[in-house]
Amino acid sequence: MEPTRKQKTFADYYIETGNVTEAAIKTGYSKKIVKFIFL
């Protein structure tokens, strides 16, 4: 199963920043979702 475009974008930002929260927000996830899923 191939990752979605959003998943690939998230991975790229995570590699670039090393910060899961920042990568998720840059990818387009809402801050509310980021707090719920990633923290």
PQR file with spaces between the fields and no chain letter, atoms N, CA, C, O and H, PARSE charges and radii, in Angstrom:
ATOM       1  N    MET     1       0.849   -1.180    0.000 -0.4000 1.5000
ATOM       2  CA   MET     1       0.000    0.000    0.000 -0.0000 2.0000
ATOM       3  C    MET     1       0.896    1.246    0.000  0.5500 1.7000
ATOM       4  O    MET     1       1.771    1.396    0.853 -0.5500 1.4000
ATOM       5  N    GLU     2       0.668    2.106   -0.942 -0.4000 1.5000
ATOM       6  CA   GLU     2       1.440    3.343   -1.068 -0.0000 2.0000
ATOM       7  C    GLU     2       0.938    4.410   -0.097  0.5500 1.7000
ATOM       8  O    GLU     2      -0.264    4.512    0.147 -0.5500 1.4000
ATOM       9  H    GLU     2      -0.042    1.984   -1.635  0.4000 1.0000
ATOM      10  N    PRO     3       1.858    5.205    0.457 -0.5600 1.5000
ATOM      11  CA   PRO     3       1.421    6.317    1.310  0.2800 2.0000
ATOM      12  C    PRO     3       0.716    7.386    0.469  0.5500 1.7000
ATOM      13  O    PRO     3       0.987    7.540   -0.722 -0.5500 1.4000
ATOM      14  N    THR     4      -0.180    8.108    1.107 -0.4000 1.5000
ATOM      15  CA   THR     4      -0.883    9.194    0.419 -0.0000 2.0000
ATOM      16  C    THR     4       0.068   10.371    0.222  0.5500 1.7000
ATOM      17  O    THR     4       1.147   10.419    0.813 -0.5500 1.4000
ATOM      18  H    THR     4      -0.400    7.983    2.075  0.4000 1.0000
ATOM      19  N    ARG     5      -0.341   11.300   -0.599 -0.4000 1.5000
ATOM      20  CA   ARG     5       0.459   12.500   -0.831 -0.0000 2.0000
ATOM      21  C    ARG     5       0.678   13.247    0.485  0.5500 1.7000
ATOM      22  O    ARG     5       1.772   13.744    0.754 -0.5500 1.4000
ATOM      23  H    ARG     5      -1.217   11.261   -1.079  0.4000 1.0000
ATOM      24  N    LYS     6      -0.377   13.321    1.300 -0.4000 1.5000
ATOM      25  CA   LYS     6      -0.277   14.025    2.580 -0.0000 2.0000
ATOM      26  C    LYS     6       0.723   13.323    3.501  0.5500 1.7000
ATOM      27  O    LYS     6       1.489   13.980    4.205 -0.5500 1.4000
ATOM      28  H    LYS     6      -1.266   12.918    1.082  0.4000 1.0000
ATOM      29  N    GLN     7       0.712   12.000    3.496 -0.4000 1.5000
ATOM      30  CA   GLN     7       1.658   11.246    4.318 -0.0000 2.0000
ATOM      31  C    GLN     7       3.097   11.466    3.847  0.5500 1.7000
ATOM      32  O    GLN     7       4.007   11.601    4.665 -0.5500 1.4000
ATOM      33  H    GLN     7       0.089   11.466    2.925  0.4000 1.0000
ATOM      34  N    LYS     8       3.298   11.501    2.536 -0.4000 1.5000
ATOM      35  CA   LYS     8       4.634   11.754    1.987 -0.0000 2.0000
ATOM      36  C    LYS     8       5.104   13.158    2.352  0.5500 1.7000
ATOM      37  O    LYS     8       6.259   13.359    2.729 -0.5500 1.4000
ATOM      38  H    LYS     8       2.558   11.392    1.872  0.4000 1.0000
ATOM      39  N    THR     9       4.197   14.124    2.236 -0.4000 1.5000
ATOM      40  CA   THR     9       4.532   15.503    2.581 -0.0000 2.0000
ATOM      41  C    THR     9       4.898   15.608    4.050  0.5500 1.7000
ATOM      42  O    THR     9       5.876   16.267    4.403 -0.5500 1.4000
ATOM      43  H    THR     9       3.259   13.961    1.929  0.4000 1.0000
ATOM      44  N    PHE    10       4.119   14.962    4.907 -0.4000 1.5000
ATOM      45  CA   PHE    10       4.421   14.955    6.334 -0.0000 2.0000
ATOM      46  C    PHE    10       5.811   14.377    6.580  0.5500 1.7000
ATOM      47  O    PHE    10       6.596   14.948    7.337 -0.5500 1.4000
ATOM      48  H    PHE    10       3.324   14.427    4.620  0.4000 1.0000
ATOM      49  N    ALA    11       6.114   13.255    5.950 -0.4000 1.5000
ATOM      50  CA   ALA    11       7.423   12.617    6.133 -0.0000 2.0000
ATOM      51  C    ALA    11       8.548   13.548    5.691  0.5500 1.7000
ATOM      52  O    ALA    11       9.570   13.651    6.369 -0.5500 1.4000
ATOM      53  H    ALA    11       5.476   12.791    5.335  0.4000 1.0000
ATOM      54  N    ASP    12       8.370   14.221    4.569 -0.4000 1.5000
ATOM      55  CA   ASP    12       9.390   15.163    4.084 -0.0000 2.0000
ATOM      56  C    ASP    12       9.617   16.294    5.079  0.5500 1.7000
ATOM      57  O    ASP    12      10.760   16.638    5.380 -0.5500 1.4000
ATOM      58  H    ASP    12       7.539   14.138    4.018  0.4000 1.0000
ATOM      59  N    TYR    13       8.536   16.872    5.590 -0.4000 1.5000
ATOM      60  CA   TYR    13       8.668   17.951    6.573 -0.0000 2.0000
ATOM      61  C    TYR    13       9.293   17.449    7.872  0.5500 1.7000
ATOM      62  O    TYR    13      10.078   18.155    8.505 -0.5500 1.4000
ATOM      63  H    TYR    13       7.607   16.592    5.345  0.4000 1.0000
ATOM      64  N    TYR    14       8.941   16.233    8.264 -0.4000 1.5000
ATOM      65  CA   TYR    14       9.508   15.682    9.494 -0.0000 2.0000
ATOM      66  C    TYR    14      11.016   15.473    9.349  0.5500 1.7000
ATOM      67  O    TYR    14      11.780   15.778   10.265 -0.5500 1.4000
ATOM      68  H    TYR    14       8.303   15.659    7.750  0.4000 1.0000
ATOM      69  N    ILE    15      11.435   14.962    8.213 -0.4000 1.5000
ATOM      70  CA   ILE    15      12.868   14.788    7.958 -0.0000 2.0000
ATOM      71  C    ILE    15      13.570   16.141    7.961  0.5500 1.7000
ATOM      72  O    ILE    15      14.671   16.277    8.495 -0.5500 1.4000
ATOM      73  H    ILE    15      10.814   14.715    7.468  0.4000 1.0000
ATOM      74  N    GLU    16      12.933   17.131    7.366 -0.4000 1.5000
ATOM      75  CA   GLU    16      13.505   18.479    7.278 -0.0000 2.0000
ATOM      76  C    GLU    16      13.618   19.151    8.646  0.5500 1.7000
ATOM      77  O    GLU    16      14.642   19.761    8.957 -0.5500 1.4000
ATOM      78  H    GLU    16      12.039   17.021    6.932  0.4000 1.0000
ATOM      79  N    THR    17      12.571   19.041    9.459 -0.4000 1.5000
ATOM      80  CA   THR    17      12.534   19.791   10.718 -0.0000 2.0000
ATOM      81  C    THR    17      12.926   18.969   11.939  0.5500 1.7000
ATOM      82  O    THR    17      13.444   19.514   12.914 -0.5500 1.4000
ATOM      83  H    THR    17      11.740   18.545    9.206  0.4000 1.0000
ATOM      84  N    GLY    18      12.682   17.667   11.891 -0.4000 1.5000
ATOM      85  CA   GLY    18      12.921   16.825   13.056 -0.0000 2.0000
ATOM      86  C    GLY    18      11.893   17.026   14.156  0.5500 1.7000
ATOM      87  O    GLY    18      12.074   16.560   15.281 -0.5500 1.4000
ATOM      88  H    GLY    18      12.262   17.225   11.099  0.4000 1.0000
ATOM      89  N    ASN    19      10.812   17.721   13.825 -0.4000 1.5000
ATOM      90  CA   ASN    19       9.787   18.049   14.815 -0.0000 2.0000
ATOM      91  C    ASN    19       8.434   17.579   14.295  0.5500 1.7000
ATOM      92  O    ASN    19       7.931   18.085   13.292 -0.5500 1.4000
ATOM      93  H    ASN    19      10.665   18.099   12.911  0.4000 1.0000
ATOM      94  N    VAL    20       7.854   16.606   14.988 -0.4000 1.5000
ATOM      95  CA   VAL    20       6.605   16.009   14.519 -0.0000 2.0000
ATOM      96  C    VAL    20       5.451   17.018   14.505  0.5500 1.7000
ATOM      97  O    VAL    20       4.639   17.016   13.581 -0.5500 1.4000
ATOM      98  H    VAL    20       8.263   16.195   15.803  0.4000 1.0000
ATOM      99  N    THR    21       5.378   17.867   15.514 -0.4000 1.5000
ATOM     100  CA   THR    21       4.291   18.849   15.587 -0.0000 2.0000
ATOM     101  C    THR    21       4.394   19.862   14.458  0.5500 1.7000
ATOM     102  O    THR    21       3.406   20.139   13.779 -0.5500 1.4000
ATOM     103  H    THR    21       6.039   17.869   16.265  0.4000 1.0000
ATOM     104  N    GLU    22       5.574   20.411   14.255 -0.4000 1.5000
ATOM     105  CA   GLU    22       5.779   21.391   13.185 -0.0000 2.0000
ATOM     106  C    GLU    22       5.520   20.761   11.819  0.5500 1.7000
ATOM     107  O    GLU    22       4.908   21.384   10.951 -0.5500 1.4000
ATOM     108  H    GLU    22       6.377   20.186   14.807  0.4000 1.0000
ATOM     109  N    ALA    23       5.981   19.539   11.630 -0.4000 1.5000
ATOM     110  CA   ALA    23       5.765   18.851   10.357 -0.0000 2.0000
ATOM     111  C    ALA    23       4.277   18.648   10.086  0.5500 1.7000
ATOM     112  O    ALA    23       3.818   18.840    8.960 -0.5500 1.4000
ATOM     113  H    ALA    23       6.478   19.032   12.335  0.4000 1.0000
ATOM     114  N    ALA    24       3.534   18.266   11.103 -0.4000 1.5000
ATOM     115  CA   ALA    24       2.097   18.039   10.935 -0.0000 2.0000
ATOM     116  C    ALA    24       1.373   19.334   10.577  0.5500 1.7000
ATOM     117  O    ALA    24       0.507   19.342    9.703 -0.5500 1.4000
ATOM     118  H    ALA    24       3.907   18.111   12.018  0.4000 1.0000
ATOM     119  N    ILE    25       1.724   20.420   11.247 -0.4000 1.5000
ATOM     120  CA   ILE    25       1.083   21.708   10.965 -0.0000 2.0000
ATOM     121  C    ILE    25       1.438   22.180    9.558  0.5500 1.7000
ATOM     122  O    ILE    25       0.569   22.656    8.828 -0.5500 1.4000
ATOM     123  H    ILE    25       2.428   20.414   11.957  0.4000 1.0000
ATOM     124  N    LYS    26       2.714   22.053    9.169 -0.4000 1.5000
ATOM     125  CA   LYS    26       3.130   22.453    7.819 -0.0000 2.0000
ATOM     126  C    LYS    26       2.436   21.613    6.751  0.5500 1.7000
ATOM     127  O    LYS    26       2.180   22.096    5.647 -0.5500 1.4000
ATOM     128  H    LYS    26       3.420   21.667    9.761  0.4000 1.0000
ATOM     129  N    THR    27       2.135   20.371    7.074 -0.4000 1.5000
ATOM     130  CA   THR    27       1.468   19.479    6.129 -0.0000 2.0000
ATOM     131  C    THR    27       0.014   19.873    5.912  0.5500 1.7000
ATOM     132  O    THR    27      -0.569   19.558    4.875 -0.5500 1.4000
ATOM     133  H    THR    27       2.343   19.979    7.971  0.4000 1.0000
ATOM     134  N    GLY    28      -0.569   20.557    6.884 -0.4000 1.5000
ATOM     135  CA   GLY    28      -1.946   21.000    6.722 -0.0000 2.0000
ATOM     136  C    GLY    28      -2.915   20.428    7.728  0.5500 1.7000
ATOM     137  O    GLY    28      -4.115   20.694    7.661 -0.5500 1.4000
ATOM     138  H    GLY    28      -0.095   20.812    7.727  0.4000 1.0000
ATOM     139  N    TYR    29      -2.404   19.639    8.664 -0.4000 1.5000
ATOM     140  CA   TYR    29      -3.276   19.161    9.734 -0.0000 2.0000
ATOM     141  C    TYR    29      -3.624   20.339   10.636  0.5500 1.7000
ATOM     142  O    TYR    29      -2.783   21.203   10.883 -0.5500 1.4000
ATOM     143  H    TYR    29      -1.429   19.422    8.719  0.4000 1.0000
ATOM     144  N    SER    30      -4.857   20.377   11.127 -0.4000 1.5000
ATOM     145  CA   SER    30      -5.252   21.466   12.012 -0.0000 2.0000
ATOM     146  C    SER    30      -4.537   21.320   13.352  0.5500 1.7000
ATOM     147  O    SER    30      -4.172   20.215   13.753 -0.5500 1.4000
ATOM     148  H    SER    30      -5.541   19.675   10.926  0.4000 1.0000
ATOM     149  N    LYS    31      -4.341   22.437   14.038 -0.4000 1.5000
ATOM     150  CA   LYS    31      -3.662   22.417   15.334 -0.0000 2.0000
ATOM     151  C    LYS    31      -4.424   21.558   16.338  0.5500 1.7000
ATOM     152  O    LYS    31      -3.818   20.905   17.188 -0.5500 1.4000
ATOM     153  H    LYS    31      -4.638   23.335   13.712  0.4000 1.0000
ATOM     154  N    LYS    32      -5.739   21.558   16.241 -0.4000 1.5000
ATOM     155  CA   LYS    32      -6.559   20.749   17.146 -0.0000 2.0000
ATOM     156  C    LYS    32      -6.277   19.259   16.931  0.5500 1.7000
ATOM     157  O    LYS    32      -6.115   18.507   17.892 -0.5500 1.4000
ATOM     158  H    LYS    32      -6.231   22.089   15.550  0.4000 1.0000
ATOM     159  N    ILE    33      -6.221   18.851   15.693 -0.4000 1.5000
ATOM     160  CA   ILE    33      -5.924   17.453   15.362 -0.0000 2.0000
ATOM     161  C    ILE    33      -4.501   17.099   15.774  0.5500 1.7000
ATOM     162  O    ILE    33      -4.252   16.013   16.297 -0.5500 1.4000
ATOM     163  H    ILE    33      -6.353   19.462   14.912  0.4000 1.0000
ATOM     164  N    VAL    34      -3.578   18.011   15.540 -0.4000 1.5000
ATOM     165  CA   VAL    34      -2.175   17.770   15.898 -0.0000 2.0000
ATOM     166  C    VAL    34      -2.047   17.508   17.391  0.5500 1.7000
ATOM     167  O    VAL    34      -1.350   16.580   17.803 -0.5500 1.4000
ATOM     168  H    VAL    34      -3.780   18.894   15.115  0.4000 1.0000
ATOM     169  N    LYS    35      -2.708   18.312   18.193 -0.4000 1.5000
ATOM     170  CA   LYS    35      -2.651   18.124   19.646 -0.0000 2.0000
ATOM     171  C    LYS    35      -3.229   16.771   20.040  0.5500 1.7000
ATOM     172  O    LYS    35      -2.700   16.104   20.929 -0.5500 1.4000
ATOM     173  H    LYS    35      -3.274   19.066   17.858  0.4000 1.0000
ATOM     174  N    PHE    36      -4.307   16.363   19.387 -0.4000 1.5000
ATOM     175  CA   PHE    36      -4.977   15.111   19.725 -0.0000 2.0000
ATOM     176  C    PHE    36      -4.165   13.892   19.278  0.5500 1.7000
ATOM     177  O    PHE    36      -4.016   12.934   20.036 -0.5500 1.4000
ATOM     178  H    PHE    36      -4.737   16.905   18.665  0.4000 1.0000
ATOM     179  N    ILE    37      -3.650   13.926   18.068 -0.4000 1.5000
ATOM     180  CA   ILE    37      -2.982   12.755   17.497 -0.0000 2.0000
ATOM     181  C    ILE    37      -1.504   12.672   17.865  0.5500 1.7000
ATOM     182  O    ILE    37      -1.008   11.602   18.218 -0.5500 1.4000
ATOM     183  H    ILE    37      -3.771   14.705   17.452  0.4000 1.0000
ATOM     184  N    PHE    38      -0.812   13.784   17.784 -0.4000 1.5000
ATOM     185  CA   PHE    38       0.644   13.740   17.862 -0.0000 2.0000
ATOM     186  C    PHE    38       1.223   14.049   19.233  0.5500 1.7000
ATOM     187  O    PHE    38       2.428   13.902   19.436 -0.5500 1.4000
ATOM     188  H    PHE    38      -1.215   14.653   17.497  0.4000 1.0000
ATOM     189  N    LEU    39       0.396   14.474   20.173 -0.4000 1.5000
ATOM     190  CA   LEU    39       0.950   14.789   21.497 -0.0000 2.0000
ATOM     191  C    LEU    39       0.474   13.831   22.547  0.5500 1.7000
ATOM     192  O    LEU    39       0.848   13.957   23.713 -0.5500 1.4000
ATOM     193  H    LEU    39      -0.583   14.594   20.008  0.4000 1.0000
